[in-house]
Amino acid sequence: MTRLFRRAPWEAAATVLIAAGVVMLMQPVSMALYSWSFAVILTGTVGFVIVSHFPE
C-alpha cells in the first residue's frame, strides 16, 4: 500500500497536469480547451500540494 503513495510519480503526474492546463490556456484553436484550462491548472496545483505531503 505504501508503494502506491510514493511522492515522485504523483508529483510528476501533477506537474504534467499543470503543464497541460497551461498549454490549453495558450492555444488559439479551441474555446472548449481554453474554458477548461483553469480547472485543469487548479486540479494539478491542488494535487501537487496534497502529494507533497506523501512520503518519499
Backbone atoms as SQL, in Angstrom:
CREATE TABLE atoms (id INTEGER PRIMARY KEY, chain TEXT, resi INTEGER, resn TEXT, atom TEXT, x REAL, y REAL, z REAL);
INSERT INTO atoms VALUES
  (1, 'A', 1, 'MET', 'N', 0.823, -1.201, 0.000),
  (2, 'A', 1, 'MET', 'CA', 0.000, 0.000, 0.000),
  (3, 'A', 1, 'MET', 'C', 0.864, 1.260, 0.000),
  (4, 'A', 2, 'THR', 'N', 1.996, 1.225, 0.686),
  (5, 'A', 2, 'THR', 'CA', 2.830, 2.421, 0.731),
  (6, 'A', 2, 'THR', 'C', 3.496, 2.690, -0.611),
  (7, 'A', 3, 'ARG', 'N', 3.660, 1.653, -1.448),
  (8, 'A', 3, 'ARG', 'CA', 4.218, 1.880, -2.782),
  (9, 'A', 3, 'ARG', 'C', 3.283, 2.728, -3.628),
  (10, 'A', 4, 'LEU', 'N', 1.991, 2.607, -3.378),
  (11, 'A', 4, 'LEU', 'CA', 1.008, 3.377, -4.135),
  (12, 'A', 4, 'LEU', 'C', 1.102, 4.867, -3.821),
  (13, 'A', 5, 'PHE', 'N', 1.498, 5.202, -2.604),
  (14, 'A', 5, 'PHE', 'CA', 1.526, 6.592, -2.172),
  (15, 'A', 5, 'PHE', 'C', 2.941, 7.157, -2.104),
  (16, 'A', 6, 'ARG', 'N', 3.784, 6.795, -3.054),
  (17, 'A', 6, 'ARG', 'CA', 5.114, 7.390, -3.122),
  (18, 'A', 6, 'ARG', 'C', 5.026, 8.733, -3.841),
  (19, 'A', 7, 'ARG', 'N', 5.854, 9.663, -3.435),
  (20, 'A', 7, 'ARG', 'CA', 5.745, 11.038, -3.893),
  (21, 'A', 7, 'ARG', 'C', 6.121, 11.244, -5.352),
  (22, 'A', 8, 'ALA', 'N', 7.213, 10.669, -5.812),
  (23, 'A', 8, 'ALA', 'CA', 7.777, 11.013, -7.122),
  (24, 'A', 8, 'ALA', 'C', 6.811, 10.816, -8.300),
  (25, 'A', 9, 'PRO', 'N', 6.171, 9.659, -8.453),
  (26, 'A', 9, 'PRO', 'CA', 5.292, 9.523, -9.627),
  (27, 'A', 9, 'PRO', 'C', 4.068, 10.442, -9.579),
  (28, 'A', 10, 'TRP', 'N', 3.549, 10.683, -8.383),
  (29, 'A', 10, 'TRP', 'CA', 2.373, 11.552, -8.270),
  (30, 'A', 10, 'TRP', 'C', 2.734, 13.011, -8.509),
  (31, 'A', 11, 'GLU', 'N', 3.933, 13.430, -8.053),
  (32, 'A', 11, 'GLU', 'CA', 4.377, 14.794, -8.345),
  (33, 'A', 11, 'GLU', 'C', 4.566, 14.990, -9.835),
  (34, 'A', 12, 'ALA', 'N', 5.112, 13.990, -10.499),
  (35, 'A', 12, 'ALA', 'CA', 5.292, 14.078, -11.947),
  (36, 'A', 12, 'ALA', 'C', 3.944, 14.190, -12.652),
  (37, 'A', 13, 'ALA', 'N', 2.976, 13.411, -12.214),
  (38, 'A', 13, 'ALA', 'CA', 1.640, 13.462, -12.826),
  (39, 'A', 13, 'ALA', 'C', 0.987, 14.826, -12.599),
  (40, 'A', 14, 'ALA', 'N', 1.124, 15.370, -11.404),
  (41, 'A', 14, 'ALA', 'CA', 0.547, 16.687, -11.118),
  (42, 'A', 14, 'ALA', 'C', 1.231, 17.765, -11.951),
  (43, 'A', 15, 'THR', 'N', 2.543, 17.654, -12.132),
  (44, 'A', 15, 'THR', 'CA', 3.271, 18.626, -12.938),
  (45, 'A', 15, 'THR', 'C', 2.835, 18.551, -14.399),
  (46, 'A', 16, 'VAL', 'N', 2.640, 17.341, -14.905),
  (47, 'A', 16, 'VAL', 'CA', 2.163, 17.176, -16.284),
  (48, 'A', 16, 'VAL', 'C', 0.766, 17.766, -16.426),
  (49, 'A', 17, 'LEU', 'N', -0.068, 17.592, -15.426),
  (50, 'A', 17, 'LEU', 'CA', -1.424, 18.152, -15.462),
  (51, 'A', 17, 'LEU', 'C', -1.385, 19.681, -15.483),
  (52, 'A', 18, 'ILE', 'N', -0.523, 20.277, -14.690),
  (53, 'A', 18, 'ILE', 'CA', -0.381, 21.732, -14.689),
  (54, 'A', 18, 'ILE', 'C', 0.115, 22.217, -16.050),
  (55, 'A', 19, 'ALA', 'N', 1.113, 21.534, -16.601),
  (56, 'A', 19, 'ALA', 'CA', 1.645, 21.919, -17.909),
  (57, 'A', 19, 'ALA', 'C', 0.579, 21.787, -19.000),
  (58, 'A', 20, 'ALA', 'N', -0.223, 20.729, -18.930),
  (59, 'A', 20, 'ALA', 'CA', -1.301, 20.565, -19.908),
  (60, 'A', 20, 'ALA', 'C', -2.307, 21.704, -19.803),
  (61, 'A', 21, 'GLY', 'N', -2.611, 22.130, -18.583),
  (62, 'A', 21, 'GLY', 'CA', -3.525, 23.256, -18.404),
  (63, 'A', 21, 'GLY', 'C', -2.971, 24.547, -18.966),
  (64, 'A', 22, 'VAL', 'N', -1.670, 24.761, -18.825),
  (65, 'A', 22, 'VAL', 'CA', -1.055, 25.968, -19.383),
  (66, 'A', 22, 'VAL', 'C', -1.096, 25.927, -20.906),
  (67, 'A', 23, 'VAL', 'N', -0.821, 24.757, -21.477),
  (68, 'A', 23, 'VAL', 'CA', -0.905, 24.621, -22.937),
  (69, 'A', 23, 'VAL', 'C', -2.337, 24.871, -23.407),
  (70, 'A', 24, 'MET', 'N', -3.302, 24.338, -22.675),
  (71, 'A', 24, 'MET', 'CA', -4.701, 24.574, -23.019),
  (72, 'A', 24, 'MET', 'C', -5.041, 26.062, -22.947),
  (73, 'A', 25, 'LEU', 'N', -4.450, 26.765, -22.003),
  (74, 'A', 25, 'LEU', 'CA', -4.706, 28.187, -21.841),
  (75, 'A', 25, 'LEU', 'C', -4.129, 29.007, -22.986),
  (76, 'A', 26, 'MET', 'N', -3.006, 28.577, -23.536),
  (77, 'A', 26, 'MET', 'CA', -2.306, 29.380, -24.528),
  (78, 'A', 26, 'MET', 'C', -2.615, 28.992, -25.977),
  (79, 'A', 27, 'GLN', 'N', -3.360, 27.935, -26.206),
  (80, 'A', 27, 'GLN', 'CA', -3.649, 27.525, -27.586),
  (81, 'A', 27, 'GLN', 'C', -4.751, 28.404, -28.179),
  (82, 'A', 28, 'PRO', 'N', -4.672, 28.692, -29.483),
  (83, 'A', 28, 'PRO', 'CA', -5.655, 29.589, -30.105),
  (84, 'A', 28, 'PRO', 'C', -6.784, 28.872, -30.856),
  (85, 'A', 29, 'VAL', 'N', -6.904, 27.544, -30.728),
  (86, 'A', 29, 'VAL', 'CA', -7.779, 26.779, -31.615),
  (87, 'A', 29, 'VAL', 'C', -9.167, 26.538, -31.021),
  (88, 'A', 30, 'SER', 'N', -9.214, 26.023, -29.803),
  (89, 'A', 30, 'SER', 'CA', -10.481, 25.542, -29.253),
  (90, 'A', 30, 'SER', 'C', -10.904, 26.353, -28.027),
  (91, 'A', 31, 'MET', 'N', -12.102, 26.871, -28.081),
  (92, 'A', 31, 'MET', 'CA', -12.637, 27.608, -26.936),
  (93, 'A', 31, 'MET', 'C', -12.951, 26.655, -25.774),
  (94, 'A', 32, 'ALA', 'N', -13.308, 25.418, -26.083),
  (95, 'A', 32, 'ALA', 'CA', -13.604, 24.439, -25.026),
  (96, 'A', 32, 'ALA', 'C', -12.345, 24.129, -24.215),
  (97, 'A', 33, 'LEU', 'N', -11.216, 23.944, -24.893),
  (98, 'A', 33, 'LEU', 'CA', -9.955, 23.709, -24.169),
  (99, 'A', 33, 'LEU', 'C', -9.598, 24.907, -23.309),
  (100, 'A', 34, 'TYR', 'N', -9.763, 26.105, -23.870),
  (101, 'A', 34, 'TYR', 'CA', -9.476, 27.326, -23.114),
  (102, 'A', 34, 'TYR', 'C', -10.384, 27.423, -21.889),
  (103, 'A', 35, 'SER', 'N', -11.638, 27.062, -22.050),
  (104, 'A', 35, 'SER', 'CA', -12.590, 27.157, -20.948),
  (105, 'A', 35, 'SER', 'C', -12.241, 26.207, -19.802),
  (106, 'A', 36, 'TRP', 'N', -11.716, 25.038, -20.118),
  (107, 'A', 36, 'TRP', 'CA', -11.373, 24.049, -19.099),
  (108, 'A', 36, 'TRP', 'C', -9.971, 24.233, -18.537),
  (109, 'A', 37, 'SER', 'N', -9.180, 25.126, -19.101),
  (110, 'A', 37, 'SER', 'CA', -7.774, 25.236, -18.709),
  (111, 'A', 37, 'SER', 'C', -7.602, 25.623, -17.236),
  (112, 'A', 38, 'PHE', 'N', -8.400, 26.547, -16.738),
  (113, 'A', 38, 'PHE', 'CA', -8.249, 26.961, -15.344),
  (114, 'A', 38, 'PHE', 'C', -8.564, 25.807, -14.392),
  (115, 'A', 39, 'ALA', 'N', -9.585, 25.039, -14.703),
  (116, 'A', 39, 'ALA', 'CA', -9.940, 23.897, -13.852),
  (117, 'A', 39, 'ALA', 'C', -8.824, 22.856, -13.848),
  (118, 'A', 40, 'VAL', 'N', -8.192, 22.651, -15.002),
  (119, 'A', 40, 'VAL', 'CA', -7.104, 21.672, -15.086),
  (120, 'A', 40, 'VAL', 'C', -5.892, 22.163, -14.302),
  (121, 'A', 41, 'ILE', 'N', -5.551, 23.446, -14.448),
  (122, 'A', 41, 'ILE', 'CA', -4.419, 24.006, -13.699),
  (123, 'A', 41, 'ILE', 'C', -4.698, 23.946, -12.196),
  (124, 'A', 42, 'LEU', 'N', -5.899, 24.289, -11.800),
  (125, 'A', 42, 'LEU', 'CA', -6.255, 24.263, -10.387),
  (126, 'A', 42, 'LEU', 'C', -6.211, 22.842, -9.829),
  (127, 'A', 43, 'THR', 'N', -6.704, 21.871, -10.575),
  (128, 'A', 43, 'THR', 'CA', -6.662, 20.475, -10.144),
  (129, 'A', 43, 'THR', 'C', -5.226, 19.998, -9.986),
  (130, 'A', 44, 'GLY', 'N', -4.375, 20.340, -10.941),
  (131, 'A', 44, 'GLY', 'CA', -2.973, 19.965, -10.847),
  (132, 'A', 44, 'GLY', 'C', -2.275, 20.609, -9.664),
  (133, 'A', 45, 'THR', 'N', -2.589, 21.868, -9.399),
  (134, 'A', 45, 'THR', 'CA', -1.962, 22.567, -8.278),
  (135, 'A', 45, 'THR', 'C', -2.402, 21.980, -6.941),
  (136, 'A', 46, 'VAL', 'N', -3.686, 21.745, -6.785),
  (137, 'A', 46, 'VAL', 'CA', -4.188, 21.140, -5.549),
  (138, 'A', 46, 'VAL', 'C', -3.618, 19.732, -5.387),
  (139, 'A', 47, 'GLY', 'N', -3.553, 18.993, -6.479),
  (140, 'A', 47, 'GLY', 'CA', -2.960, 17.665, -6.423),
  (141, 'A', 47, 'GLY', 'C', -1.500, 17.705, -6.002),
  (142, 'A', 48, 'PHE', 'N', -0.762, 18.672, -6.527),
  (143, 'A', 48, 'PHE', 'CA', 0.650, 18.798, -6.169),
  (144, 'A', 48, 'PHE', 'C', 0.818, 19.132, -4.682),
  (145, 'A', 49, 'VAL', 'N', -0.036, 20.006, -4.174),
  (146, 'A', 49, 'VAL', 'CA', 0.046, 20.359, -2.747),
  (147, 'A', 49, 'VAL', 'C', -0.252, 19.134, -1.883),
  (148, 'A', 50, 'ILE', 'N', -1.245, 18.354, -2.253),
  (149, 'A', 50, 'ILE', 'CA', -1.583, 17.153, -1.477),
  (150, 'A', 50, 'ILE', 'C', -0.461, 16.124, -1.570),
  (151, 'A', 51, 'VAL', 'N', 0.050, 15.905, -2.773),
  (152, 'A', 51, 'VAL', 'CA', 1.083, 14.905, -2.988),
  (153, 'A', 51, 'VAL', 'C', 2.387, 15.281, -2.322),
  (154, 'A', 52, 'SER', 'N', 2.639, 16.554, -2.135),
  (155, 'A', 52, 'SER', 'CA', 3.889, 16.973, -1.497),
  (156, 'A', 52, 'SER', 'C', 3.962, 16.508, -0.040),
  (157, 'A', 53, 'HIS', 'N', 2.861, 16.044, 0.515),
  (158, 'A', 53, 'HIS', 'CA', 2.859, 15.511, 1.873),
  (159, 'A', 53, 'HIS', 'C', 3.040, 13.998, 1.917),
  (160, 'A', 54, 'PHE', 'N', 3.110, 13.351, 0.764),
  (161, 'A', 54, 'PHE', 'CA', 3.340, 11.901, 0.721),
  (162, 'A', 54, 'PHE', 'C', 4.780, 11.584, 1.103),
  (163, 'A', 55, 'PRO', 'N', 5.040, 10.387, 1.591),
  (164, 'A', 55, 'PRO', 'CA', 6.422, 10.025, 1.924),
  (165, 'A', 55, 'PRO', 'C', 7.256, 9.805, 0.671),
  (166, 'A', 56, 'GLU', 'N', 8.578, 9.937, 0.850),
  (167, 'A', 56, 'GLU', 'CA', 9.499, 9.703, -0.261),
  (168, 'A', 56, 'GLU', 'C', 9.408, 8.264, -0.625);
